């Protein structure tokens, strides 16, 4: 008997990964605090909630970094860094999907669907709950409730996986089983 009625998984840091060394290299080459600025809550929250497009967010980051052409070029390179799917995680989630719905629950921008398509994952998950589309972001309890509703599952019968501990703790507070993802073994111990 499978212990869950749905698997809710984060996207970035679990299923999709970025080249952090390339991010650091761009930051060093331009001498600009790209990561700190790009992920500043005041700048990242509006596009994550669907209030700004990714292009508008990029412009706000460039403006915060000085607003000149050099800052815009650094941001453009930063955004263009390649990303990839963790095939082991994908296979494990696909195996779980043979039994229960798998829902991606992610804090994302308006380009998420395009990114999912580029990765060949358009038809992978049973549903995608994007913060930019639903107007709430993790760790707001409402995004977990939306995901459970879309899965047709009681939150207490959902497994939630995320690489950020506060997001896991918020899911657990709703009665979900939480997995703080740091390495493949964290997930395979529960779903393997």
C-alpha positions as CSV (number, residue, x, y, z in Angstrom):
1,X,0.0,0.0,0.0
2,X,1.4,3.4,-1.1
3,X,1.4,5.7,2.0
4,X,0.4,8.9,0.1
5,X,-2.5,9.9,-2.1
6,X,-0.3,12.6,-3.9
7,X,3.3,13.7,-4.2
8,X,3.7,17.5,-4.3
9,X,7.2,18.5,-5.4
10,X,9.2,21.7,-5.7
11,X,10.7,22.4,-9.1
12,X,14.0,24.3,-8.6
13,X,16.5,22.6,-6.5
14,X,14.7,19.2,-6.7
15,X,13.7,18.5,-10.3
16,X,15.5,21.4,-12.1
17,X,19.0,22.6,-11.4
18,X,21.1,25.6,-12.5
19,X,24.8,26.0,-13.0
20,X,25.8,27.8,-9.8
21,X,29.4,28.0,-10.8
22,X,28.4,29.8,-14.0
23,X,26.4,32.2,-11.9
24,X,29.4,32.9,-9.6
25,X,31.6,33.4,-12.7
26,X,29.3,36.0,-14.2
27,X,29.1,37.7,-10.8
28,X,32.9,37.8,-10.5
29,X,33.5,38.9,-14.1
30,X,31.1,41.9,-13.7
31,X,32.0,42.6,-10.1
32,X,28.2,42.9,-9.3
33,X,26.2,41.1,-6.5
34,X,23.9,39.5,-9.0
35,X,22.6,36.6,-6.8
36,X,22.0,38.8,-3.7
37,X,20.2,41.4,-5.8
38,X,18.2,39.1,-8.0
39,X,16.8,37.2,-5.1
40,X,16.3,40.1,-2.8
41,X,12.7,39.6,-1.4
42,X,11.7,43.1,-2.5
43,X,12.6,42.4,-6.1
44,X,11.8,38.7,-6.5
45,X,8.3,38.7,-4.8
46,X,6.4,40.8,-7.3
47,X,7.2,38.5,-10.3
48,X,6.8,35.4,-8.2
49,X,3.2,36.5,-7.4
50,X,2.5,37.3,-11.0
51,X,2.6,41.1,-10.6
52,X,5.6,41.6,-12.9
53,X,6.9,39.6,-15.9
54,X,10.3,38.1,-15.9
55,X,11.5,40.8,-18.2
56,X,10.2,43.5,-15.8
57,X,12.0,41.8,-13.0
58,X,15.2,41.6,-15.0
59,X,15.0,45.4,-15.6
60,X,14.4,46.0,-11.8
61,X,17.5,43.9,-11.0
62,X,19.6,45.8,-13.6
63,X,18.3,49.1,-12.2
64,X,19.2,48.1,-8.6
65,X,22.7,47.2,-9.9
66,X,23.2,50.7,-11.4
67,X,20.9,50.7,-14.4
68,X,23.6,51.0,-17.0
69,X,24.2,48.8,-20.1
70,X,26.9,46.8,-18.2
71,X,24.4,45.9,-15.5
72,X,21.8,45.0,-18.1
73,X,24.3,42.7,-19.9
74,X,25.2,41.0,-16.6
75,X,21.6,40.4,-15.8
76,X,20.9,39.0,-19.3
77,X,23.8,36.6,-19.0
78,X,22.7,35.6,-15.5
79,X,19.1,34.8,-16.7
80,X,20.4,32.9,-19.7
81,X,22.4,30.3,-17.7
82,X,21.5,26.8,-18.7
83,X,19.4,24.5,-16.5
84,X,18.7,20.8,-16.6
85,X,16.5,18.1,-15.2
86,X,17.8,15.7,-12.5
87,X,17.0,12.4,-14.3
88,X,17.2,10.3,-11.2
89,X,14.6,12.5,-9.4
90,X,12.4,12.5,-12.6
91,X,12.5,8.7,-12.8
92,X,11.6,8.4,-9.1
93,X,8.7,10.8,-9.4
94,X,7.5,9.0,-12.6
95,X,7.5,5.7,-10.6
96,X,5.4,7.4,-7.9
97,X,3.1,8.7,-10.6
98,X,2.2,5.2,-11.5
99,X,0.2,5.1,-8.2
100,X,-0.7,8.7,-7.4
101,X,-0.8,12.2,-8.9
102,X,2.5,14.2,-9.0
103,X,2.0,17.9,-8.8
104,X,4.8,20.5,-9.2
105,X,4.4,23.3,-6.6
106,X,6.8,26.1,-7.3
107,X,7.5,29.8,-6.7
108,X,8.0,30.8,-10.3
109,X,7.7,33.6,-12.8
110,X,5.6,33.9,-16.0
111,X,8.2,32.0,-18.0
112,X,7.8,28.7,-16.1
113,X,5.7,27.0,-18.7
114,X,8.3,27.9,-21.4
115,X,11.0,26.5,-19.2
116,X,9.1,23.3,-18.5
117,X,8.6,22.9,-22.2
118,X,12.3,23.5,-23.0
119,X,13.1,20.7,-20.5
120,X,10.6,18.3,-22.2
121,X,8.5,18.2,-19.1
122,X,5.3,19.7,-20.5
123,X,3.3,16.5,-20.0
124,X,5.3,15.1,-17.1
125,X,3.4,16.3,-14.0
126,X,-0.3,15.8,-13.5
127,X,-0.5,19.5,-12.7
128,X,1.7,22.5,-12.1
129,X,0.9,25.0,-9.3
130,X,2.9,28.1,-10.2
131,X,2.9,31.0,-7.7
132,X,2.8,33.4,-10.6
133,X,-0.4,31.9,-11.8
134,X,-2.2,31.4,-8.4
135,X,-1.0,34.6,-6.8
136,X,0.4,33.0,-3.6
137,X,3.9,31.7,-3.0
138,X,5.5,29.2,-0.6
139,X,5.5,29.2,2.3
140,X,1.9,30.7,2.2
141,X,-0.4,27.8,3.3
142,X,-2.8,28.5,0.5
143,X,-0.5,27.3,-2.2
144,X,-0.2,23.9,-0.5
145,X,-4.0,23.8,-0.2
146,X,-4.4,24.6,-3.9
147,X,-1.9,21.8,-4.8
148,X,-3.8,19.2,-2.6
149,X,-7.1,20.3,-4.1
150,X,-5.8,19.8,-7.6
151,X,-4.4,16.4,-6.7
152,X,-7.8,15.5,-5.2
153,X,-6.1,14.6,-1.9
154,X,-6.4,15.4,1.7
155,X,-3.4,17.4,2.7
156,X,-2.7,14.9,5.5
157,X,-2.2,12.2,2.7
158,X,0.2,14.3,0.7
159,X,4.0,14.1,0.5
160,X,5.6,17.4,0.0
161,X,9.3,17.8,-1.2
162,X,11.3,21.0,-1.3
163,X,14.9,22.0,-1.0
164,X,14.0,24.9,1.3
165,X,13.3,24.0,4.9
166,X,10.8,26.8,5.6
167,X,8.7,25.6,2.7
168,X,8.7,22.0,4.1
169,X,7.9,23.2,7.6
170,X,4.9,25.1,6.2
171,X,3.6,22.0,4.5
172,X,4.1,19.9,7.7
173,X,2.1,22.5,9.6
174,X,-0.8,21.7,7.3
175,X,-0.5,18.0,8.2
176,X,1.6,16.9,5.1
177,X,4.5,14.6,5.3
178,X,7.6,16.7,4.4
179,X,10.9,15.9,2.9
180,X,13.7,18.4,3.0
181,X,15.5,17.6,-0.2
182,X,19.3,18.0,-0.1
183,X,20.3,14.9,-2.0
184,X,18.7,12.1,-4.0
185,X,18.7,9.8,-1.0
186,X,16.4,12.1,0.9
187,X,13.7,11.4,-1.6
188,X,14.5,7.8,-2.4
189,X,14.3,6.9,1.3
190,X,10.6,7.9,1.2
191,X,9.6,6.9,-2.4
192,X,12.2,4.3,-3.2
